[in-house]
Amino acid sequence: MIKASKASIPDAISTYDASGLRVAEKVNDVWRFLIYDVGGKLVVKKSKLESAYERLHRALEARRILDKSMDLLNATMPLA
């Protein structure tokens, strides 16, 4: 955990995971949670952890539907 403070600048606390990715930050007594995909790309940054996970779940479900649709399309209309 890293804490920073200066005069006239709000206190900030950041929390990092073992790989060095920031997973949470607190500024002006408001926590924000950061969620990354498996490649380390930031996917969601939310003040409410539950809603961030719900949004991530919806995004993953949409991706699964897209992948299934593409598989069906490729099976019915081969490129070659």
N, C-alpha and C positions, 0 to 999 in steps of 0.2 A: 504494500500500500504506500502511495506517495501522497504527501500533503504539501500544498503550496499556499502561501498567503503573503500579501503585500498591502501596504496602506492604500486605501481607496479601490482596491481590487478584491473581489469576493474570494473567500477561501474555497479551495478546490481539493478534492480527494479523488484519486484514480486508483483502481484496483486492476491488476493484470493477472492473466493466467500463466501457466508454466511455459508457454511458448512465446510469451511477451506481448500478447494481444490484450488491449485494454477491454475489460469486460464490464466495468461499472465506473461511473464517475458521479461525484456529488458536488454541485455548485449551488450556492445560496440555499442550502438545506433541501435541495431537490435531487434525488437519485435518478440517474439515467442508466439503462442497461443496454449493452451492445451485444448483438448476436451475429456470429459469422457463419459462413458456409464452410464446407470441408476444405476449400482452397484458401481460406483465410480472408475472403472478401467480406466486408461489412454488409450485412443483409438488412438489419433492423437496428434502430436506435430509438428506444422508447423510455418514457418515464414510468410506465406501468409494465412490469415484467410479464404479467399474465397476457396482456393484450399483444405484447411483442411476440410471445410464443404462439398465440392464436393467429397472428398475421403470418408468421413463418409457416405454420401448419397449412394455412390456406394457400400460400405460395407453392409449397411442396405438393399439395394435392392438385393444384392447377397444372403443375409440371407433369405429374403422373398421368393426368387426363390427356395432356398434349402428347406425351410419349406414346400412350396407347392409341391415340388417333393417328399419329404418324405411322405406327406399326401396321395398323389396319389399312391405311392408305397405301403403304408400300406393298402390302400383301395383295391388294386388289389391283394395283396399277404399277407393276414393276417397271423400273427405268429401262432395263435392257430388252 
